[in-house]
Amino acid sequence: MDDNNSKAKTVQSVERALAIMDALAHEGSPMKLSSLSKQLGLNISTVHRLLNTLMVWGYVEQDPHMGKYRLGIKSFEIGNKALYSLDIRSVAKPYLKKLVDKSNETANLAILVEGEVVYIDQVETHNIIKMFARPGTRGPAYCTGSGKALLAALSEYEINRLARDFSFKSYTGKTITNVGDLKKELSLIRKQGYSLDMGEMEEDVRCVAAPIIDHEGKTIAAISLSGPSTRMSDQYLRNELVPLVIDTAKQISHLVGWDD
């Protein structure tokens, strides 16, 4: 695609808002409205309107004494999550490979993005029949092993907020289809330290997942093993794979600063 076509498909107001955030980030200290206006070549009223919108969403803050503007906590949170998602891949990769070596099932690394589980890395089994989720693939969090492990770390307020957008589509006869049952499941996951998907998303696919916790005690990702129910029997899953996944998640967590 050439530059002209790419440029034509951008949204001007979004471009300008991002330019404001870039300017604040590069300055490294609070800026006056007039300085932003001059630097960006935009009139003051336009910049003021965009700043107000960014402040409503928490991406920009205004110093109540000086009246200057700076990046808000939301910008930090977004950047921090992006950094974690990049760093955690390099930290977790060797452990995903070890999981596959020990279990010969597919190992996944996933994060939570607004109620959806996003797979950011995977090491495949050598078995002919395998579970495959290309990095970047998304899925419903309420009926996947990794998704539930990630949801279990959230507050009730956050769960209620996200659940409003859940379709609670019944993929199989085992799918959780309402927020009440989901909360019961998440409570169990918190107590036992791992989550299971016993065919909730796909009838003959099973999964065990555990959270990766950082130095602040926050769950930043989840690792999982997934495979067909013909290989992952109840006994093998609970006696062999669950301890393996929990132990591996703890090892990765310690590497990113968690101290249990």
Secondary structure, DSSP 8 states (H G I E B T S, - for coil): --HHHHHHTS-HHHHHHHHHHHHHHHH-S-B-HHHHHHHHT--HHHHHHHHHHHHHTTSEEE-TTT--EEE-HHHHHHHHHHHHHHHHHHHHHHHHHHHHHHH-SEEEEEEEETTEEEEEEEE--SSSS-----TT-EEEGGGSHHHHHHHTTS-HHHHHHHHTT-----SSTT---SHHHHHHHHHHHHHHT-EEEESSSSTTEEEEEEEEE-TTS-EEEEEEEEEETTTS-HHHIIIIIHHHHHHHHHHHHHHTT---
